[in-house]
């Protein structure tokens, strides 16, 4: 009986160690997948949204009707098409995708859906107020960017937890600080903060991960 219990405990211990080893292997493989293929998407969106934010800022300062400046975000549609084909080309290459890859992907899919739902709700709300009450709705727009930046920080924080990357914890903290700052500045300055969050929160880390991938392959 004692011998059976001993070997049973050893088997359970070995299974536990094997499980941890498998999880660590999946995490490391997912990190490598992001470095080798996913970093390009991060860099792309970091630059695209930062550029659109700067253009929006410039248009707000130059156009007589600042509402027209927001039409620049219609360029997100062709940008999404380009991103789709980039992702399709990258992930069709020989990569061993793990369950953690899927989890991380679902995190950012959840962010995208939340972004679309929230933006749609804001547009409908603003439209309703403008039609019914004829109010000055500029303050409504100021809600949009802080919440979007907050959602970005949440996605970055979950990525940090899933992949156990210290860099992403720092990035998430910086993004959340950006969300707080954007809530206390004027509407024009919000777009500068948004651009900074995208540049330093996506483009720069993407370049860092690209560098790490090239260095590891040398």
C-alpha positions as CSV (number, residue, x, y, z in Angstrom):
1,X,0.0,0.0,0.0
2,X,2.8,2.4,0.9
3,X,4.6,1.6,-2.3
4,X,1.5,2.2,-4.4
5,X,0.9,5.5,-2.7
6,X,4.6,6.5,-3.3
7,X,4.4,5.8,-7.0
8,X,1.0,7.5,-7.3
9,X,2.5,10.6,-5.7
10,X,5.5,10.4,-8.0
11,X,3.2,10.1,-11.1
12,X,1.1,13.1,-9.9
13,X,4.2,15.1,-9.3
14,X,5.6,14.2,-12.7
15,X,2.4,15.2,-14.4
16,X,2.4,18.5,-12.6
17,X,5.9,19.2,-13.7
18,X,5.2,18.1,-17.2
19,X,2.2,20.4,-17.3
20,X,4.2,23.4,-16.2
21,X,6.9,22.5,-18.7
22,X,4.3,22.4,-21.5
23,X,2.7,25.7,-20.4
24,X,6.2,27.4,-20.3
25,X,7.0,26.0,-23.8
26,X,3.7,27.3,-25.2
27,X,4.3,30.7,-23.7
28,X,7.9,30.9,-25.1
29,X,6.6,29.7,-28.5
30,X,3.9,32.4,-28.5
31,X,6.5,35.0,-27.6
32,X,8.6,33.9,-30.6
33,X,5.6,33.9,-32.9
34,X,4.8,37.5,-31.9
35,X,8.4,38.5,-32.3
36,X,8.7,36.9,-35.7
37,X,5.3,37.7,-37.2
38,X,3.0,39.7,-34.9
39,X,5.4,42.6,-34.3
40,X,4.8,43.8,-37.8
41,X,1.1,44.3,-37.1
42,X,1.9,46.2,-33.9
43,X,4.2,48.5,-35.8
44,X,1.7,49.0,-38.6
45,X,-1.2,49.9,-36.3
46,X,1.0,52.0,-34.0
47,X,2.0,54.2,-36.9
48,X,-1.4,54.2,-38.7
49,X,-3.4,55.4,-35.6
50,X,-0.7,57.8,-34.4
51,X,-0.6,59.4,-37.9
52,X,-4.4,59.7,-38.1
53,X,-4.5,61.2,-34.6
54,X,-1.9,63.8,-35.6
55,X,-3.8,64.6,-38.8
56,X,-7.0,64.9,-36.8
57,X,-5.2,67.4,-34.4
58,X,-4.0,69.5,-37.3
59,X,-7.4,69.6,-39.0
60,X,-9.1,70.6,-35.7
61,X,-6.7,73.6,-35.5
62,X,-7.1,74.6,-39.2
63,X,-10.8,73.8,-40.1
64,X,-13.6,76.3,-39.2
65,X,-15.9,73.4,-38.4
66,X,-13.9,71.0,-36.2
67,X,-16.5,68.2,-36.6
68,X,-15.3,67.7,-40.2
69,X,-11.9,66.7,-38.9
70,X,-13.2,63.4,-37.6
71,X,-13.9,62.2,-41.2
72,X,-10.1,61.4,-41.3
73,X,-10.9,58.2,-39.4
74,X,-12.8,56.9,-42.4
75,X,-9.2,55.9,-43.5
76,X,-9.4,53.2,-40.9
77,X,-11.5,51.1,-43.3
78,X,-8.8,50.7,-46.0
79,X,-6.2,50.4,-43.3
80,X,-8.1,47.4,-41.9
81,X,-8.2,45.8,-45.4
82,X,-4.4,46.2,-45.7
83,X,-4.0,44.8,-42.1
84,X,-6.2,41.7,-43.0
85,X,-4.0,40.8,-45.9
86,X,-0.8,41.4,-43.9
87,X,-2.1,39.1,-41.1
88,X,-3.2,36.5,-43.6
89,X,0.2,36.4,-45.3
90,X,2.1,36.2,-42.0
91,X,0.1,33.5,-40.3
92,X,0.0,31.3,-43.3
93,X,3.7,30.8,-43.0
94,X,5.2,27.9,-41.1
95,X,4.4,28.8,-37.5
96,X,3.4,26.4,-34.7
97,X,0.5,28.2,-33.1
98,X,-0.4,27.3,-29.6
99,X,-3.5,27.6,-27.4
100,X,-1.9,30.7,-25.8
101,X,-1.7,32.3,-29.3
102,X,-5.4,31.9,-29.6
103,X,-6.1,33.3,-26.2
104,X,-3.9,36.4,-26.9
105,X,-5.7,36.8,-30.2
106,X,-9.1,36.6,-28.6
107,X,-8.0,39.3,-26.1
108,X,-7.3,41.7,-29.0
109,X,-10.4,40.6,-30.9
110,X,-12.4,41.4,-27.7
111,X,-10.7,44.9,-27.7
112,X,-11.7,45.5,-31.3
113,X,-15.3,44.4,-30.7
114,X,-15.5,46.6,-27.6
115,X,-14.0,49.5,-29.5
116,X,-16.5,49.2,-32.4
117,X,-19.5,48.8,-30.0
118,X,-18.4,51.7,-27.8
119,X,-17.7,54.0,-30.8
120,X,-21.1,53.1,-32.4
121,X,-22.9,53.8,-29.1
122,X,-21.1,57.2,-28.8
123,X,-22.0,58.2,-32.4
124,X,-25.6,57.2,-31.9
125,X,-25.8,59.1,-28.5
126,X,-24.2,62.2,-30.0
127,X,-26.5,62.0,-33.0
128,X,-29.5,61.7,-30.8
129,X,-28.5,64.7,-28.6
130,X,-27.7,66.8,-31.6
131,X,-31.1,66.1,-33.3
132,X,-33.3,66.3,-30.3
133,X,-31.8,68.9,-28.0
134,X,-29.5,70.9,-30.3
135,X,-26.9,71.0,-27.6
136,X,-23.2,71.7,-27.8
137,X,-21.8,68.2,-28.1
138,X,-18.1,68.9,-28.1
139,X,-17.8,67.6,-24.5
140,X,-19.3,64.3,-25.6
141,X,-16.4,63.6,-28.0
142,X,-14.0,64.0,-25.1
143,X,-15.3,60.8,-23.5
144,X,-14.2,58.7,-26.5
145,X,-10.4,58.9,-26.4
146,X,-9.9,58.3,-22.6
147,X,-12.0,55.1,-22.8
148,X,-10.4,53.8,-25.9
149,X,-6.9,54.3,-24.4
150,X,-8.2,52.6,-21.2
151,X,-9.3,49.6,-23.3
152,X,-5.8,49.6,-25.0
153,X,-4.2,49.4,-21.6
154,X,-6.4,46.6,-20.5
155,X,-5.4,44.6,-23.6
156,X,-1.7,45.3,-23.0
157,X,-2.1,44.3,-19.3
158,X,-3.8,41.0,-20.2
159,X,-1.1,40.3,-22.8
160,X,1.6,40.9,-20.1
161,X,-0.1,38.4,-17.8
162,X,-0.6,35.8,-20.5
163,X,3.0,36.1,-21.9
164,X,4.7,37.0,-18.7
165,X,6.5,39.9,-20.3
166,X,7.6,42.7,-17.9
167,X,7.9,45.2,-20.8
168,X,4.1,44.9,-21.4
169,X,3.3,45.7,-17.8
170,X,5.3,48.9,-18.1
171,X,3.5,49.7,-21.4
172,X,0.1,49.1,-19.9
173,X,0.9,51.4,-17.0
174,X,2.1,54.1,-19.3
175,X,-1.1,53.7,-21.4
176,X,-3.4,54.0,-18.4
177,X,-1.5,57.1,-17.3
178,X,-2.2,58.5,-20.8
179,X,-5.9,57.7,-20.4
180,X,-5.9,59.7,-17.1
181,X,-4.1,62.6,-18.7
182,X,-6.4,62.6,-21.7
183,X,-9.4,63.0,-19.4
184,X,-8.1,66.3,-18.0
185,X,-6.9,68.1,-21.2
186,X,-8.8,69.7,-24.0
187,X,-10.0,67.8,-27.0
188,X,-7.2,68.8,-29.3
189,X,-4.5,67.7,-26.9
190,X,-6.3,64.3,-26.4
191,X,-5.3,63.4,-30.0
192,X,-1.6,64.1,-29.2
193,X,-1.8,61.9,-26.2
194,X,-3.5,59.2,-28.2
195,X,-0.8,59.4,-30.9
196,X,1.9,59.1,-28.2
197,X,0.2,56.0,-26.6
198,X,0.0,54.3,-30.0
199,X,3.6,55.1,-30.9
200,X,5.2,54.2,-27.6
201,X,2.7,51.4,-26.8
202,X,2.7,49.6,-30.1
203,X,5.2,50.9,-32.7
204,X,8.2,51.1,-30.4
205,X,7.6,47.7,-28.7
206,X,7.1,46.2,-32.1
207,X,10.5,47.4,-33.3
208,X,12.0,46.1,-30.0
209,X,10.5,42.6,-30.6
210,X,11.6,42.7,-34.2
211,X,15.1,43.4,-33.1
212,X,15.0,40.6,-30.5
213,X,13.8,38.2,-33.2
214,X,16.6,39.1,-35.6
215,X,19.1,38.9,-32.7
216,X,18.0,35.4,-31.7
217,X,18.2,34.2,-35.3
218,X,21.8,35.4,-35.7
